[in-house]
Amino acid sequence: MTATTPQFRSPAPSDQPSLSAQRSELAVDVAIVGGGIVGLTLAAALAPSGMQVAVIEAQTAAGAASRQRAYAFSLTSADIFKGLGLWPQIGPHICHFDKVQLSDGDYARVVQFLPTDLGTEAVYYGAEHGVLMAALQGAIAALPNIHYLCSATLGDIHDRGNGTVAEVSLPEGKIAVRSPLFVAADGKGSLLRQRAGIGSFGWRYPQSCVTAVLEPEHSHQNTAYERFWPSGPFAILPLPGQRCQIVWTAPHAEAEAILAMPEAEFMAELERRYGHQMGRLKRLTAPALFPVQLMQCDRYVLPRLALVGDAAHSCHPVGGQGLNMGIRDAAALSEVLIAAYHRGQDLGSVAVLRRYERWRRLENWVILTFTDVLTRLFSNQVWPLVVLRRGGLWVLSSVAPLKRLALRLMTGRLGRVPQLAKTKS
């Protein structure tokens, strides 16, 4: 997609009603549009600095936390939440992956990643959306400098001198939010990104993902699986309470057919892919479907605007990188903003914001490229590529330094690690 001329801040036209005393105004240092995991992580990270922060969320707090989804949660994401002081609320309610198995269909060679590969307590974690949101919402609820505006509709946005003012409609009335910096944490269809005219590069994959939560007959033994089939990767993420989430990738038509199957037929096909290592399977949630795309924005910042998480980038779910990239975005942006705040610098200036862009945009490109190459290589049945990838699995399982390097990349420990991930609270 070709980028249009960036225009986030625009003077209000003369016939635009002024923001007068009949509407209340909230002046903050940072306004975050989007109160999901990434947006609230940014708010929680900024809170100790003393900054005034507004979080503008379209749903109710309960609605934002109710999404039935689980994530592969990386070691660096865990370290960031430890730095936020939230591990006591999260740790007991997530699953520690004691083993991650990577395989190519029915090929006998399996790559096993273990905690001993990096000297950590787990390889990865399985975390549910509601658990992460409950911890984040609880953390900001009692903080006087965090203003959590739920059921909010974002209206017109105007330039007002050394800041930007957004009109926000709340159930109790309208409010004007004034800030030198707005952060778009509002997901793939980001309204702020669209209004700013920021272009992007990428494509939709010819695949969709089917997800569901299962209860196997036997223990999952805290083992995660990523198995590559010609139609796409098939992942099993262990969850607390001896449950598992599957992420089943298939071509669009096949994925839609899977979703429409009667439960008995669905479970029979699922067991064929899943295997019998955990006995009979019981489906706990109705399957859901979501499309897959790669997207990288042409830029992450403009004057008075920064993009984080899915508003800035999107990747194939193979390897469970998406949410973890967004959490690192939030930690990196908070680090840049806190340093600028203590120096008395303009938080919305491009000079400040480009420090964040230079840090995260290149690192995210590496992950986007890695996930794209991985899914294309393993979804291809051209014989030379089959030989190449299976030889690669043999090398990866046999050469310890290469295995550690791959694991560091997947867990967010390759590259610049945010200071928050080094601070154990």
N, C-alpha and C positions, 0 to 999 in steps of 0.2 A: 504494500500500500504506500502511495506517495504522501508524504507529510504535507499538510496544508500550512499556511502561514500561521505560526503560533500566535494566539490571541486569548490569553486567559483573563487578563485585566483589561477592561474596557470602560471608558468614561460613561456614566449614565446619561442617556439622552435627556434633553431638556424637559420633555413631557413625562419623564419618569417620576413618580411620586417620591418625595424625599423621605429618608428615614428620620422621622421626627419623634418628638417626645411621646406621641401616642403609641409608639412601639418601643418596647424595652430593648436595650442593647447590651450585649455581652462582649467585653473586650478581653481577648486572650493572647497568649504568645504563640500558640500553635493550635490550629483547628484541623481535626482529623475527620474526614468524611468516610464513614464505614467503621462500624463497631464490631467487626468479626475478630478472629484470633489475632491477625496481623495488626489491625488498628488498635486493639486493646493492649497488645504487647508494646507498641510504641508509646501509648499513653502511660502505661505502668513504668516504662523505662525512663520517661521524662519526669515523672512525678517527683522523685527525690531532689531534683534540681531547684524546685520551687516555682517552676514555670506554671502559668495558668494555661490549662489545656482543655479544649472542648472536643468531645467525641459526638459526631452527628450520625445517628443510626436510624435507618428507615423502619426497622422492625421494633417491636417491643423487646425489652431485655430478655424475656422468656422465649420469645420467638427466635431471637438471634442465637440463643443457646440450644435450641431444640433440634437442630439438624442431625439426622440419623446418619452419621458418617464417622469412620475411624481413619486414622492416619498412621503411616510409618513415621515415627518421631525420632529424629537423629540425635546423636550424642551432643552435637553443638547446640541444637535446640534445647535439649535437656539442660545443658550448662547455662544457657541464657535464662531459663526459668529458675534455675538454682540461683543465679545472680539476682533475679528479681525477688528472691525469698519465697517462691511459690512451690518449691519441691515438696515440703511437708503436706501440702494439699493435693499434689498431683501424684507423687511417687507411689503411694499405697494403692492407687486406682488405675495404674497403667501396667502393661505387661512387658517384662524384660525379655528381649529376644536372646536366648542362650545360644542360638545357632541360626544362621541364615544359609539356606541351600539354593544354589543357582544351577540350573540344568537346561539342556537343550532337548526338549521333547523326550523321546525314549532312549536317548544316548546315555550309555552307562556312566560316563565320567561326570561326577558331580563336584562342584566347588563348594566347600564349606567355609563360612566365615565364623570365627569363634571370638569370644571376648579376649582370649589370650593373644590374638593377633595384634591388638592395640593396647593390651594391658588395662582393659576397662571392665566394668561390672556387667556390661551387656554389649551386644553388637549394635542393637537398635532398640526401639521401644514401640509398643502399640498403644496409641492414645486415642480416646474417643473425644469427639467434638465437645460434648456436654461437659466432660471433666475439665478440659482446658478452659472452656468459657466460664465455668463456675468459679475456678480459681482466679481468673483475670477479673471477672465482674466483682467478686468479693474483694479483691485487692484495691480496686479503685472506688468502691462504694463509699468508704469512710474518708476519702481524701478530699479536703476542702478545695484543693487547686485543680481537681479533675471534674469537669462538668459533663455528665453523661446524658445527652439529649436523645431520648428514644422516641419512636413513632414520629420521626422528623422527616419533613419533606423539604428538600433543598430547592429554593427559588432562585431569583436573579442574583447575580454576583457582579459587584461593581468595584472599580478602583476608587479608593478614597485616600488620596495623599500618600502616606507612607505605609499603607496597608490595603487590605481587601475586605469588603463587607459582603456577607452573604445573607440573604433573607431566608429564614428558616421557619416553617410552619409546624407548630406543635399542637397537640390536642387542646392545650390551654390558651393558645393564641400564637401570634407571630412574634418573632424575636430577630434582631439583627446581630449577627456574629461578626465581630471585627477582629482581624488578625493579620500580622505581617506575613504569615505562611499558612497556606492550606495544603494538607496532605491527602492525596487520593488513595484510600485503602478500600475502595468500593468495588473491587472485583473485576472480572473479565470485561464486563460491559460498562466500565467506569464512566459515569456521567461527567465527572470533572475532566477526564482525559479527552472525551469527545468534545466538550465545550472549548477546551484549549486547542483543539485541532492537532493534537500530537499523532503523527502517523506511526505505523508499525510494519514490521517485516514478519512473514511467517506463512503458515498454511494449515489447513485442516487435514488431519490424517483420514484415510478411508476406513476408519475404525471407530467403534464406540466401546465404552466399558459398561459392563453389567456388574453391579455390586449387591451383596446380600450378606447378612450375618447368619452364621450357622452354629449349631451345637453338635460336635462330633461325639460319638459313643465313647471313644477312648481319649485320654489326655493328649493335648497338642504338644506337650513337653516343651513349651516355649520356643518352638521351632517355626521360623518363617520360611516360605518357599517362593521362589520366582522361577517358574518353568516356562520356557519359550516354545510355543507351537507355531506352525506356519501361519495360522490365522492371527496370532498375536500372543503377547505374554499372559500368563495366568498366575496370579499371586494369591498366596494364603497368608494372612496376617493374624497371628495369635492375639487374643484379647483376654482380659481378666474373666474369671468365672468360667473357664474352659469353653470359651466361645472363640470363633474365628470370623474374620471378614474375608470374603473373596473379592478380587478385582479381576474380572474375566473380560479380556479384550478380544474383540472379533470384528470382522467387516460389518458395516452398518446393517445390511439386510439380515445377516446371521444374528447379530446382537438383538435386533428387533424381534426376530423369530424366537430367540431364546427367551426374551422377556414375555412373549405371548404364550409360551408353552404352559400346559396344565402342570400343576405342581409335581405330580408323579413323574412326568416326562422330563421336567426340568431337573429333578433330583437324580434321575437315572443318568442323564447326560453329564450332570455335574460330577457325579461319582466316577464317571469314566475319566474325566480330566483330573479330578482331585486325587484319585487313588484310594486304596483301602487301608492305608496305614493307621487311620483313626477310627476304623469301624463305620457303622451306619451314621448317616448325617441327618440332622433335623434342621429345617429352615426356620429361623426365628423372625426374620423380617421379609417383607415382600421385596423382590429384586427391583433395583432402580437402574436407570440408564443415563449416561452422560457422554456427550461427544468429546473427542480428543483433538487438541490443536497445539501447534507450536507458535508462539508469538513473542516478539521482542520489540519493545517500543523504540522509536528512533532516538528518543531522548527520555531521561527520567525526570528532568527538571526544566522549569521555566522561571522567570521572575515570579515569586510568591507562590510557586506550586512545586510539589514533589510527588512522585508516584512510588508506591511500594506494593509488594505482593503481586497478586493477579492483575492489578491495574497496570503493572509495568511489564509483566512477562507471564508466559504460560508454557508448560512443557508436557510431554507425554508422561503418563503416570508411572512408567517403568522405573523402578528404583526408588519410588516414593519421595521424589525431590521437591514437588511443588510447594507445599506448605512450609517446608524447612527453608527454602530460598526466601520466602516472604518473611519468616521470623528473623532471618539474618539481615534482610533489608531493614526491618524495624530497629534492630539492635544497632546496626551501622548508622542509620540516620539519627537515632537518639544520641549516639556518641558525638557525631559531627555537630548537632544542634546544641548540645550541652556545652561543648567546648566554645562554640561561638557565643553562646549566651553569657558565659562567664567573662568573655573578652569584650562584651558590650557591642557585638557586631549585629548587623541587621540579619535576622534569621531567614528572611525571604529573599536575600540577595543571591544572584546567580553565583557570585564568588564563593559564598558559603555552600550553596547547594551542590555545586559541581564537585566538591570534595566527596560528597556521598555518591554522586553519579560515577565518578572515576573509580571509586572503590567497588561498587556493586555491579555496574553494568558489564564489565569485562568478566568478572567471576561468574555472573549468571550466564553469559555467553558460553562459558566452558561447560556448564551443566546442561544447557540447552543442546549444545552440540553432542555431548556425551550421550544423552538420552535419545536423541534422534538417530545417531549412528547405531546405537545398541538395538533399537527397535527395527531399523531397516535391515541390519545385518542378520538378525535372528528371525525375521519374518520372510526371508528370502530363501528359496529352495534351489537357486542356481548352484550346481555342484561345487565349483571352485570356492564359493563363499561358505558352503556348508563345511568343507574341509578346513577352510581358514578359521572359522569360528570354533570348530571343535578342537582344532589344534590350539587355539587361543585359550579355551577352557583348560586344556591339559597343562599349558604353560602357567596359567593363573593359579591352578591348584598345586603346582609343583615348585614354583619360585616364590619363596616367602616375601622378599622385598617388593615384588610386583603386586602381590596380594595385599600387602599393607598399604601400598600406594593407592590401589583401587578402593580399599576400604576407607582410607582417609578422605578421598574424593567424595565418596557416597555419604559419609557421616559429617561433612562440612568442616573437616579439620585440615583441608588442603587450601592454602591461601591465607588471606588476612582474617584472623579470628577477632570478632568484636571484644572489646575490653569487658563487656558485661558477661561474656562467657568464661572469663578468667576470674571473675569475682564470685566466690562461693559465699552466699549470704547465710 
